[in-house]
Amino acid sequence: MPKMKTNRGAAKRFRKTASGGFKCSHSHRRHILTKKTTKRKRQLRSTGLLHPSDVKSAARMLPFV
């Protein structure tokens, strides 16, 4: 049986929480920031939680995390 491998793209994007969920950073923070409000940019700085429907696929991509 071959070795299980971690999906390296997913490993750079997600971190596992103590309760079994996954933290991820928000999108829309890279460019075209002048038209976005300061409040919106500030809230995008914080990490968010992955939607519960996506947790199963993230856990499959990160078997050792």
PDB file of N, CA, C and O in Angstrom:
ATOM      1  N   MET A   1       0.846  -1.184   0.000  1.00  0.00           N
ATOM      2  CA  MET A   1       0.000   0.000   0.000  1.00  0.00           C
ATOM      3  C   MET A   1       0.893   1.250   0.000  1.00  0.00           C
ATOM      4  O   MET A   1       1.851   1.323   0.770  1.00  0.00           O
ATOM      5  N   PRO A   2       0.587   2.221  -0.851  1.00  0.00           N
ATOM      6  CA  PRO A   2       1.433   3.424  -0.891  1.00  0.00           C
ATOM      7  C   PRO A   2       1.236   4.299   0.352  1.00  0.00           C
ATOM      8  O   PRO A   2       0.249   4.189   1.080  1.00  0.00           O
ATOM      9  N   LYS A   3       2.214   5.162   0.552  1.00  0.00           N
ATOM     10  CA  LYS A   3       2.135   6.083   1.681  1.00  0.00           C
ATOM     11  C   LYS A   3       1.012   7.088   1.452  1.00  0.00           C
ATOM     12  O   LYS A   3       0.712   7.446   0.314  1.00  0.00           O
ATOM     13  N   MET A   4       0.395   7.538   2.538  1.00  0.00           N
ATOM     14  CA  MET A   4      -0.581   8.620   2.451  1.00  0.00           C
ATOM     15  C   MET A   4       0.195   9.923   2.398  1.00  0.00           C
ATOM     16  O   MET A   4       1.175  10.098   3.122  1.00  0.00           O
ATOM     17  N   LYS A   5      -0.235  10.825   1.554  1.00  0.00           N
ATOM     18  CA  LYS A   5       0.461  12.103   1.432  1.00  0.00           C
ATOM     19  C   LYS A   5      -0.475  13.255   1.808  1.00  0.00           C
ATOM     20  O   LYS A   5      -1.679  13.215   1.552  1.00  0.00           O
ATOM     21  N   THR A   6       0.111  14.263   2.415  1.00  0.00           N
ATOM     22  CA  THR A   6      -0.604  15.494   2.732  1.00  0.00           C
ATOM     23  C   THR A   6      -0.690  16.337   1.475  1.00  0.00           C
ATOM     24  O   THR A   6       0.291  16.471   0.744  1.00  0.00           O
ATOM     25  N   ASN A   7      -1.844  16.897   1.225  1.00  0.00           N
ATOM     26  CA  ASN A   7      -1.997  17.849   0.123  1.00  0.00           C
ATOM     27  C   ASN A   7      -1.296  19.144   0.536  1.00  0.00           C
ATOM     28  O   ASN A   7      -1.762  19.833   1.444  1.00  0.00           O
ATOM     29  N   ARG A   8      -0.188  19.482  -0.117  1.00  0.00           N
ATOM     30  CA  ARG A   8       0.634  20.606   0.314  1.00  0.00           C
ATOM     31  C   ARG A   8      -0.072  21.952   0.116  1.00  0.00           C
ATOM     32  O   ARG A   8       0.173  22.886   0.879  1.00  0.00           O
ATOM     33  N   GLY A   9      -0.929  22.064  -0.878  1.00  0.00           N
ATOM     34  CA  GLY A   9      -1.681  23.302  -1.070  1.00  0.00           C
ATOM     35  C   GLY A   9      -2.631  23.545   0.089  1.00  0.00           C
ATOM     36  O   GLY A   9      -2.777  24.673   0.558  1.00  0.00           O
ATOM     37  N   ALA A  10      -3.279  22.472   0.549  1.00  0.00           N
ATOM     38  CA  ALA A  10      -4.208  22.584   1.674  1.00  0.00           C
ATOM     39  C   ALA A  10      -3.459  22.851   2.974  1.00  0.00           C
ATOM     40  O   ALA A  10      -3.955  23.566   3.844  1.00  0.00           O
ATOM     41  N   ALA A  11      -2.258  22.273   3.109  1.00  0.00           N
ATOM     42  CA  ALA A  11      -1.475  22.460   4.331  1.00  0.00           C
ATOM     43  C   ALA A  11      -1.073  23.915   4.520  1.00  0.00           C
ATOM     44  O   ALA A  11      -0.917  24.374   5.651  1.00  0.00           O
ATOM     45  N   LYS A  12      -0.905  24.646   3.417  1.00  0.00           N
ATOM     46  CA  LYS A  12      -0.535  26.060   3.500  1.00  0.00           C
ATOM     47  C   LYS A  12      -1.741  26.948   3.783  1.00  0.00           C
ATOM     48  O   LYS A  12      -1.575  28.101   4.182  1.00  0.00           O
ATOM     49  N   ARG A  13      -2.942  26.434   3.584  1.00  0.00           N
ATOM     50  CA  ARG A  13      -4.143  27.254   3.715  1.00  0.00           C
ATOM     51  C   ARG A  13      -4.937  27.013   4.989  1.00  0.00           C
ATOM     52  O   ARG A  13      -5.613  27.921   5.471  1.00  0.00           O
ATOM     53  N   PHE A  14      -4.868  25.812   5.543  1.00  0.00           N
ATOM     54  CA  PHE A  14      -5.717  25.463   6.680  1.00  0.00           C
ATOM     55  C   PHE A  14      -4.899  25.032   7.887  1.00  0.00           C
ATOM     56  O   PHE A  14      -3.833  24.433   7.748  1.00  0.00           O
ATOM     57  N   ARG A  15      -5.414  25.347   9.081  1.00  0.00           N
ATOM     58  CA  ARG A  15      -4.849  24.862  10.341  1.00  0.00           C
ATOM     59  C   ARG A  15      -6.004  24.238  11.117  1.00  0.00           C
ATOM     60  O   ARG A  15      -7.123  24.751  11.110  1.00  0.00           O
ATOM     61  N   LYS A  16      -5.718  23.133  11.781  1.00  0.00           N
ATOM     62  CA  LYS A  16      -6.763  22.440  12.524  1.00  0.00           C
ATOM     63  C   LYS A  16      -6.963  23.087  13.891  1.00  0.00           C
ATOM     64  O   LYS A  16      -5.996  23.489  14.537  1.00  0.00           O
ATOM     65  N   THR A  17      -8.215  23.187  14.331  1.00  0.00           N
ATOM     66  CA  THR A  17      -8.529  23.725  15.646  1.00  0.00           C
ATOM     67  C   THR A  17      -8.627  22.577  16.640  1.00  0.00           C
ATOM     68  O   THR A  17      -8.668  21.412  16.243  1.00  0.00           O
ATOM     69  N   ALA A  18      -8.665  22.897  17.924  1.00  0.00           N
ATOM     70  CA  ALA A  18      -8.719  21.872  18.966  1.00  0.00           C
ATOM     71  C   ALA A  18     -10.019  21.081  18.906  1.00  0.00           C
ATOM     72  O   ALA A  18     -10.037  19.906  19.271  1.00  0.00           O
ATOM     73  N   SER A  19     -11.096  21.697  18.458  1.00  0.00           N
ATOM     74  CA  SER A  19     -12.396  21.016  18.412  1.00  0.00           C
ATOM     75  C   SER A  19     -12.607  20.237  17.114  1.00  0.00           C
ATOM     76  O   SER A  19     -13.669  19.648  16.912  1.00  0.00           O
ATOM     77  N   GLY A  20     -11.599  20.230  16.229  1.00  0.00           N
ATOM     78  CA  GLY A  20     -11.702  19.432  15.008  1.00  0.00           C
ATOM     79  C   GLY A  20     -12.089  20.200  13.764  1.00  0.00           C
ATOM     80  O   GLY A  20     -12.200  19.609  12.690  1.00  0.00           O
ATOM     81  N   GLY A  21     -12.299  21.513  13.877  1.00  0.00           N
ATOM     82  CA  GLY A  21     -12.599  22.328  12.709  1.00  0.00           C
ATOM     83  C   GLY A  21     -11.317  22.775  12.028  1.00  0.00           C
ATOM     84  O   GLY A  21     -10.229  22.315  12.374  1.00  0.00           O
ATOM     85  N   PHE A  22     -11.448  23.673  11.057  1.00  0.00           N
ATOM     86  CA  PHE A  22     -10.273  24.186  10.360  1.00  0.00           C
ATOM     87  C   PHE A  22     -10.344  25.697  10.265  1.00  0.00           C
ATOM     88  O   PHE A  22     -11.373  26.259   9.891  1.00  0.00           O
ATOM     89  N   LYS A  23      -9.226  26.360  10.610  1.00  0.00           N
ATOM     90  CA  LYS A  23      -9.103  27.805  10.454  1.00  0.00           C
ATOM     91  C   LYS A  23      -8.584  28.098   9.061  1.00  0.00           C
ATOM     92  O   LYS A  23      -7.809  27.319   8.506  1.00  0.00           O
ATOM     93  N   CYS A  24      -9.009  29.219   8.493  1.00  0.00           N
ATOM     94  CA  CYS A  24      -8.474  29.643   7.197  1.00  0.00           C
ATOM     95  C   CYS A  24      -8.545  31.164   7.137  1.00  0.00           C
ATOM     96  O   CYS A  24      -9.327  31.789   7.853  1.00  0.00           O
ATOM     97  N   SER A  25      -7.731  31.744   6.286  1.00  0.00           N
ATOM     98  CA  SER A  25      -7.761  33.197   6.144  1.00  0.00           C
ATOM     99  C   SER A  25      -8.800  33.584   5.103  1.00  0.00           C
ATOM    100  O   SER A  25      -9.186  32.774   4.260  1.00  0.00           O
ATOM    101  N   HIS A  26      -9.243  34.820   5.173  1.00  0.00           N
ATOM    102  CA  HIS A  26     -10.273  35.310   4.257  1.00  0.00           C
ATOM    103  C   HIS A  26      -9.678  35.644   2.895  1.00  0.00           C
ATOM    104  O   HIS A  26      -8.482  35.907   2.771  1.00  0.00           O
ATOM    105  N   SER A  27     -10.520  35.628   1.893  1.00  0.00           N
ATOM    106  CA  SER A  27     -10.096  36.027   0.548  1.00  0.00           C
ATOM    107  C   SER A  27     -10.377  37.527   0.357  1.00  0.00           C
ATOM    108  O   SER A  27     -10.877  38.188   1.268  1.00  0.00           O
ATOM    109  N   HIS A  28     -10.060  38.048  -0.807  1.00  0.00           N
ATOM    110  CA  HIS A  28     -10.304  39.456  -1.204  1.00  0.00           C
ATOM    111  C   HIS A  28      -9.431  40.452  -0.439  1.00  0.00           C
ATOM    112  O   HIS A  28      -9.865  41.575  -0.182  1.00  0.00           O
ATOM    113  N   ARG A  29      -8.201  40.056  -0.069  1.00  0.00           N
ATOM    114  CA  ARG A  29      -7.307  40.962   0.654  1.00  0.00           C
ATOM    115  C   ARG A  29      -6.028  41.242  -0.123  1.00  0.00           C
ATOM    116  O   ARG A  29      -5.110  41.842   0.437  1.00  0.00           O
ATOM    117  N   ARG A  30      -5.923  40.839  -1.379  1.00  0.00           N
ATOM    118  CA  ARG A  30      -4.662  40.917  -2.115  1.00  0.00           C
ATOM    119  C   ARG A  30      -4.493  42.213  -2.898  1.00  0.00           C
ATOM    120  O   ARG A  30      -3.426  42.825  -2.859  1.00  0.00           O
ATOM    121  N   HIS A  31      -5.521  42.630  -3.599  1.00  0.00           N
ATOM    122  CA  HIS A  31      -5.390  43.822  -4.439  1.00  0.00           C
ATOM    123  C   HIS A  31      -6.754  44.480  -4.561  1.00  0.00           C
ATOM    124  O   HIS A  31      -7.752  43.968  -4.054  1.00  0.00           O
ATOM    125  N   ILE A  32      -6.785  45.628  -5.244  1.00  0.00           N
ATOM    126  CA  ILE A  32      -7.987  46.473  -5.374  1.00  0.00           C
ATOM    127  C   ILE A  32      -8.526  46.802  -3.972  1.00  0.00           C
ATOM    128  O   ILE A  32      -9.700  46.584  -3.676  1.00  0.00           O
ATOM    129  N   LEU A  33      -7.644  47.327  -3.127  1.00  0.00           N
ATOM    130  CA  LEU A  33      -8.030  47.611  -1.746  1.00  0.00           C
ATOM    131  C   LEU A  33      -8.549  49.026  -1.557  1.00  0.00           C
ATOM    132  O   LEU A  33      -9.106  49.342  -0.506  1.00  0.00           O
ATOM    133  N   THR A  34      -8.375  49.886  -2.557  1.00  0.00           N
ATOM    134  CA  THR A  34      -8.771  51.289  -2.378  1.00  0.00           C
ATOM    135  C   THR A  34     -10.283  51.455  -2.310  1.00  0.00           C
ATOM    136  O   THR A  34     -10.773  52.337  -1.606  1.00  0.00           O
ATOM    137  N   LYS A  35     -11.019  50.631  -3.021  1.00  0.00           N
ATOM    138  CA  LYS A  35     -12.482  50.781  -3.018  1.00  0.00           C
ATOM    139  C   LYS A  35     -13.148  50.080  -1.834  1.00  0.00           C
ATOM    140  O   LYS A  35     -14.335  50.284  -1.580  1.00  0.00           O
ATOM    141  N   LYS A  36     -12.389  49.258  -1.112  1.00  0.00           N
ATOM    142  CA  LYS A  36     -12.952  48.550   0.036  1.00  0.00           C
ATOM    143  C   LYS A  36     -12.844  49.422   1.277  1.00  0.00           C
ATOM    144  O   LYS A  36     -11.860  50.139   1.461  1.00  0.00           O
ATOM    145  N   THR A  37     -13.846  49.356   2.113  1.00  0.00           N
ATOM    146  CA  THR A  37     -13.863  50.191   3.306  1.00  0.00           C
ATOM    147  C   THR A  37     -12.826  49.682   4.317  1.00  0.00           C
ATOM    148  O   THR A  37     -12.419  48.521   4.281  1.00  0.00           O
ATOM    149  N   THR A  38     -12.414  50.575   5.214  1.00  0.00           N
ATOM    150  CA  THR A  38     -11.442  50.221   6.244  1.00  0.00           C
ATOM    151  C   THR A  38     -11.994  49.119   7.137  1.00  0.00           C
ATOM    152  O   THR A  38     -11.261  48.216   7.539  1.00  0.00           O
ATOM    153  N   LYS A  39     -13.269  49.190   7.442  1.00  0.00           N
ATOM    154  CA  LYS A  39     -13.900  48.173   8.290  1.00  0.00           C
ATOM    155  C   LYS A  39     -13.841  46.807   7.623  1.00  0.00           C
ATOM    156  O   LYS A  39     -13.551  45.802   8.272  1.00  0.00           O
ATOM    157  N   ARG A  40     -14.115  46.778   6.339  1.00  0.00           N
ATOM    158  CA  ARG A  40     -14.111  45.498   5.604  1.00  0.00           C
ATOM    159  C   ARG A  40     -12.708  44.893   5.559  1.00  0.00           C
ATOM    160  O   ARG A  40     -12.537  43.689   5.747  1.00  0.00           O
ATOM    161  N   LYS A  41     -11.695  45.748   5.306  1.00  0.00           N
ATOM    162  CA  LYS A  41     -10.312  45.265   5.245  1.00  0.00           C
ATOM    163  C   LYS A  41      -9.837  44.779   6.620  1.00  0.00           C
ATOM    164  O   LYS A  41      -9.113  43.788   6.713  1.00  0.00           O
ATOM    165  N   ARG A  42     -10.242  45.471   7.674  1.00  0.00           N
ATOM    166  CA  ARG A  42      -9.864  45.085   9.032  1.00  0.00           C
ATOM    167  C   ARG A  42     -10.475  43.737   9.406  1.00  0.00           C
ATOM    168  O   ARG A  42      -9.813  42.910  10.032  1.00  0.00           O
ATOM    169  N   GLN A  43     -11.722  43.512   9.029  1.00  0.00           N
ATOM    170  CA  GLN A  43     -12.380  42.247   9.358  1.00  0.00           C
ATOM    171  C   GLN A  43     -11.837  41.084   8.539  1.00  0.00           C
ATOM    172  O   GLN A  43     -11.897  39.938   8.983  1.00  0.00           O
ATOM    173  N   LEU A  44     -11.307  41.363   7.348  1.00  0.00           N
ATOM    174  CA  LEU A  44     -10.720  40.316   6.524  1.00  0.00           C
ATOM    175  C   LEU A  44      -9.366  39.854   7.066  1.00  0.00           C
ATOM    176  O   LEU A  44      -8.887  38.781   6.699  1.00  0.00           O
ATOM    177  N   ARG A  45      -8.746  40.659   7.939  1.00  0.00           N
ATOM    178  CA  ARG A  45      -7.461  40.294   8.529  1.00  0.00           C
ATOM    179  C   ARG A  45      -7.568  39.073   9.435  1.00  0.00           C
ATOM    180  O   ARG A  45      -6.656  38.248   9.486  1.00  0.00           O
ATOM    181  N   SER A  46      -8.684  38.962  10.148  1.00  0.00           N
ATOM    182  CA  SER A  46      -8.832  37.867  11.107  1.00  0.00           C
ATOM    183  C   SER A  46      -9.058  36.546  10.380  1.00  0.00           C
ATOM    184  O   SER A  46      -9.461  36.527   9.217  1.00  0.00           O
ATOM    185  N   THR A  47      -8.793  35.445  11.075  1.00  0.00           N
ATOM    186  CA  THR A  47      -9.029  34.135  10.477  1.00  0.00           C
ATOM    187  C   THR A  47     -10.491  33.760  10.635  1.00  0.00           C
ATOM    188  O   THR A  47     -11.168  34.184  11.571  1.00  0.00           O
ATOM    189  N   GLY A  48     -10.954  32.958   9.699  1.00  0.00           N
ATOM    190  CA  GLY A  48     -12.319  32.467   9.763  1.00  0.00           C
ATOM    191  C   GLY A  48     -12.310  30.961   9.897  1.00  0.00           C
ATOM    192  O   GLY A  48     -11.255  30.331   9.824  1.00  0.00           O
ATOM    193  N   LEU A  49     -13.480  30.381  10.091  1.00  0.00           N
ATOM    194  CA  LEU A  49     -13.604  28.936  10.167  1.00  0.00           C
ATOM    195  C   LEU A  49     -14.124  28.409   8.839  1.00  0.00           C
ATOM    196  O   LEU A  49     -14.963  29.029   8.186  1.00  0.00           O
ATOM    197  N   LEU A  50     -13.613  27.269   8.465  1.00  0.00           N
ATOM    198  CA  LEU A  50     -14.076  26.608   7.253  1.00  0.00           C
ATOM    199  C   LEU A  50     -15.521  26.174   7.465  1.00  0.00           C
ATOM    200  O   LEU A  50     -15.894  25.756   8.561  1.00  0.00           O
ATOM    201  N   HIS A  51     -16.336  26.274   6.412  1.00  0.00           N
ATOM    202  CA  HIS A  51     -17.741  25.887   6.502  1.00  0.00           C
ATOM    203  C   HIS A  51     -17.844  24.401   6.853  1.00  0.00           C
ATOM    204  O   HIS A  51     -17.061  23.592   6.356  1.00  0.00           O
ATOM    205  N   PRO A  52     -18.795  24.044   7.698  1.00  0.00           N
ATOM    206  CA  PRO A  52     -18.915  22.636   8.114  1.00  0.00           C
ATOM    207  C   PRO A  52     -19.046  21.636   6.962  1.00  0.00           C
ATOM    208  O   PRO A  52     -18.632  20.485   7.101  1.00  0.00           O
ATOM    209  N   SER A  53     -19.605  22.051   5.845  1.00  0.00           N
ATOM    210  CA  SER A  53     -19.744  21.129   4.715  1.00  0.00           C
ATOM    211  C   SER A  53     -18.408  20.859   4.022  1.00  0.00           C
ATOM    212  O   SER A  53     -18.291  19.889   3.274  1.00  0.00           O
ATOM    213  N   ASP A  54     -17.390  21.707   4.261  1.00  0.00           N
ATOM    214  CA  ASP A  54     -16.074  21.523   3.642  1.00  0.00           C
ATOM    215  C   ASP A  54     -15.063  20.855   4.566  1.00  0.00           C
ATOM    216  O   ASP A  54     -13.960  20.524   4.133  1.00  0.00           O
ATOM    217  N   VAL A  55     -15.420  20.654   5.821  1.00  0.00           N
ATOM    218  CA  VAL A  55     -14.474  20.110   6.802  1.00  0.00           C
ATOM    219  C   VAL A  55     -14.063  18.690   6.438  1.00  0.00           C
ATOM    220  O   VAL A  55     -12.900  18.325   6.611  1.00  0.00           O
ATOM    221  N   LYS A  56     -14.986  17.888   5.942  1.00  0.00           N
ATOM    222  CA  LYS A  56     -14.686  16.501   5.611  1.00  0.00           C
ATOM    223  C   LYS A  56     -13.623  16.402   4.521  1.00  0.00           C
ATOM    224  O   LYS A  56     -12.705  15.587   4.616  1.00  0.00           O
ATOM    225  N   SER A  57     -13.748  17.230   3.488  1.00  0.00           N
ATOM    226  CA  SER A  57     -12.763  17.182   2.393  1.00  0.00           C
ATOM    227  C   SER A  57     -11.412  17.735   2.845  1.00  0.00           C
ATOM    228  O   SER A  57     -10.370  17.246   2.409  1.00  0.00           O
ATOM    229  N   ALA A  58     -11.418  18.754   3.719  1.00  0.00           N
ATOM    230  CA  ALA A  58     -10.163  19.285   4.247  1.00  0.00           C
ATOM    231  C   ALA A  58      -9.463  18.261   5.127  1.00  0.00           C
ATOM    232  O   ALA A  58      -8.238  18.149   5.095  1.00  0.00           O
ATOM    233  N   ALA A  59     -10.221  17.522   5.903  1.00  0.00           N
ATOM    234  CA  ALA A  59      -9.641  16.493   6.773  1.00  0.00           C
ATOM    235  C   ALA A  59      -9.046  15.360   5.946  1.00  0.00           C
ATOM    236  O   ALA A  59      -8.064  14.745   6.362  1.00  0.00           O
ATOM    237  N   ARG A  60      -9.626  15.077   4.783  1.00  0.00           N
ATOM    238  CA  ARG A  60      -9.088  14.038   3.920  1.00  0.00           C
ATOM    239  C   ARG A  60      -7.785  14.493   3.267  1.00  0.00           C
ATOM    240  O   ARG A  60      -6.890  13.682   3.029  1.00  0.00           O
ATOM    241  N   MET A  61      -7.681  15.781   2.980  1.00  0.00           N
ATOM    242  CA  MET A  61      -6.451  16.309   2.370  1.00  0.00           C
ATOM    243  C   MET A  61      -5.317  16.436   3.383  1.00  0.00           C
ATOM    244  O   MET A  61      -4.144  16.434   3.010  1.00  0.00           O
ATOM    245  N   LEU A  62      -5.671  16.548   4.676  1.00  0.00           N
ATOM    246  CA  LEU A  62      -4.668  16.728   5.735  1.00  0.00           C
ATOM    247  C   LEU A  62      -4.756  15.587   6.732  1.00  0.00           C
ATOM    248  O   LEU A  62      -5.246  15.792   7.842  1.00  0.00           O
ATOM    249  N   PRO A  63      -4.300  14.397   6.381  1.00  0.00           N
ATOM    250  CA  PRO A  63      -4.477  13.252   7.270  1.00  0.00           C
ATOM    251  C   PRO A  63      -3.628  13.283   8.529  1.00  0.00           C
ATOM    252  O   PRO A  63      -3.985  12.629   9.509  1.00  0.00           O
ATOM    253  N   PHE A  64      -2.521  14.011   8.546  1.00  0.00           N
ATOM    254  CA  PHE A  64      -1.612  13.983   9.683  1.00  0.00           C
ATOM    255  C   PHE A  64      -1.677  15.226  10.542  1.00  0.00           C
ATOM    256  O   PHE A  64      -0.886  15.363  11.476  1.00  0.00           O
ATOM    257  N   VAL A  65      -2.582  16.127  10.261  1.00  0.00           N
ATOM    258  CA  VAL A  65      -2.643  17.391  10.992  1.00  0.00           C
ATOM    259  C   VAL A  65      -3.539  17.245  12.206  1.00  0.00           C
ATOM    260  O   VAL A  65      -3.723  18.203  12.957  1.00  0.00           O
TER     261      VAL A  65
END
